[in-house]
Amino acid sequence: MRRLLTSISIVIAVAGALVIVLVMISSVATEQGTSEVGREGQTAILAEATLSSASTTQNAAAFAVVLDKGRATGRVPEGVVEGALDTLRTTINEYESRASTLIARLDTTESGTITASSAVFLEEMRRVTDALSADAEVGTPRVPALDTNAYQDLEDGLVAVRDTRVREVLVAAENVGQVADAVRFLVVVVIPIGAMLLLRSVYRRRRERDALEAELEHQRELSTQKDEFLTNLSHELKTPLTGIYGFALALDEDGLDDPDLARELTGHIITEAGELSRMVDDLITAGQIETGNVGFIIDDVEVDAVVESVVEPYLRTGHTIDVVPGECTAEADPRRLQQIVRTLVSNAVCHGGPNIEIFSEYGVGMLSLFIMDDGDGIDESVRERLFEPYVHDGAEPLLAGSVGLGLAIARSLAVGMDGSLSYTRTNGLTYFVLKLPAHKVSRLRERVVGTERGDDTMYDTRKVAKLFSR
C-alpha cells in the first residue's frame, strides 16, 4: 500500500507540474486577462474571508452575551464569561485587519459603503465588550440584547462585493481567448487521462515487480527448505543404516547361539530395512513425480492383502496393530497402494499412539481406508501444510524419521489413482483417510504418461507433478 501511495504521489506531482507549465504558457499569452482574473479573484477571496471573520465575531459576541445572562442567574462562573470576552476581542482584531485590507483594494463607491457598515458593526461590538468589561451585578445581565442590524448591513455589503468580483472573474476568464481554452482543455481532459494512463502503467509495473519479488522470495524459501531437506536426509538415512549395522553385529556375535535373540535382532533388522526402503522409495518417487514420469498400472486390488503385507513386519517386531478385515476391492496400482499404506502405517507406528487400528468402508464407487491411532496428532499450526513436500518445523522435519516427502508423495499417488488422502482429528483420535475408486468389474489397464495400453486412455501424470510442486 505504501508503494502504491508513493506511485500515486509521483503521478499527481507530474500532473501538477504539467498544469503549472500550461498555466505559465497561458499567462504569457494572455497576461492582461489573466492578471485581471487574478486580481479580481483575490478580491473575491478577501471579501469572503472578511465576511467569515465578521460572522465569527458576531457569533462570539452572541455567545458572550448568552454566557453573561447565565452568569446573572448564577449558572455560569464569571471566569467563563471573561474567557468568552477575550475570544471576542481577538475576533474583533482579526476582523479589523481583514476589513482594512479589503477596503484598500476596493474602488471609492464600494470602499465607502463597506467602511460605513464596518464602523457601525465595530461600534456595536465595542459596546458589547465595554459592557461585559464593567462590574457585574448579581441577577442583572450587563448586555440585555445584541443588535444584529449592524451585522446584517455589513453582511449585505460584503456579499455584494464578493459576488461582483466573482462575476468579473468569470467575464475575464471568458475573454482569455483560444489559448486559455486550449489550456483548460488540456488541464481538464488530456492531463487527467494522461495521469490515469501513467498511473495505470506505474501500477502495472509495480504489480509485476511485486509478483517477481514474491516469486524470488518463494524460490529462496524453497531453496532453504531443500537445503534443510538435504541436510536432514543424510541424518535420516543414516539412522536405519546404523541400526541395521548394529543389529547385524549383535546377531553375528551373540544371536547365532540364541534362537530367541536371533529372532528379535532379525525383526529389528527387518524393521529398520523397511524404513530405509520406504525412504528410498520416497526419494525415487519424488524424482519421478517432479519430472512427470510416474506411471500407474491399475487393477482390482484386494486391500486387505496389501494392508497385511505392510503390517506383518511390524507385528513380528512386537507392535500392536488391529486390522479389521473389510473384504473390499479397490481400483488401484498395487505397488503404489502398498507405498501409500506403508507410509501411513509407519507414521502411525513412529508418531501415533499405542493403539492403532486399520479398517475400511465401501461406498458408492469409492473405498475408504482408515488408519487410526490415539496419539497426540499433528499440531494445528502445520496441519494445512501437512501434505506439502519438504515440510519442516524449523530445521527439523515435521515428522521425525522421515525425509519430509512421505505424506506429500502419498497424497500425490492417491490423486494419481483418482483418489484422495486426508487428515482429520476427532474425539482424541487421529485418522488418515485414503479414498480410492472401487468397482465390481475387474479390469486391468496401465496408465503411463505418453502411452496408451489395453483398453484405457492415456493418463497424464503431469497433474500429479503439479500437485507435488505446490
ABEGO torsion letter per residue (X at the ends): XAAAAAAAAAAAAAAAAAAAAAAAAAAAABAAAAAAAAAAAAAAAAAAAAAAAAAAAAAAAAAAAAAAAAAAAGABBAAAAAAAAAAAAAAAAAAAAAAAAAAAABBAAAAAAAAAAAAAAAAAAAAAAAAAABBBBBGBBABABBBAAAAAAAAAAAAAAAAAAAAAAAAAAAAAEAAAAAAAAAAAAAAAAAAAAAAAAAAAAAAAAAAAAAAAAAAAAAAAAAAAAAAAAAAAAAAAAAAAAAAAAAAAAAAAABAAAAAAAAAAAAAAAAAAAAAAAAAAAAAAAAAGABBBBBBBBBAAAAAAAAAAAAAAAGBBBBBBBAGBBBBBBAAAAAAAAAAAAAAAAAABBABBBBBBBBBBGBBBBBBBBABAEBBAAAAAAAABBGBBBEABBABBGBAGAAAAAAAAAAAAAGBBBBBBBBGGBBBBBBBBBBBABBBBBBBBBGBBBEABBBBBAAAAAAAAAX
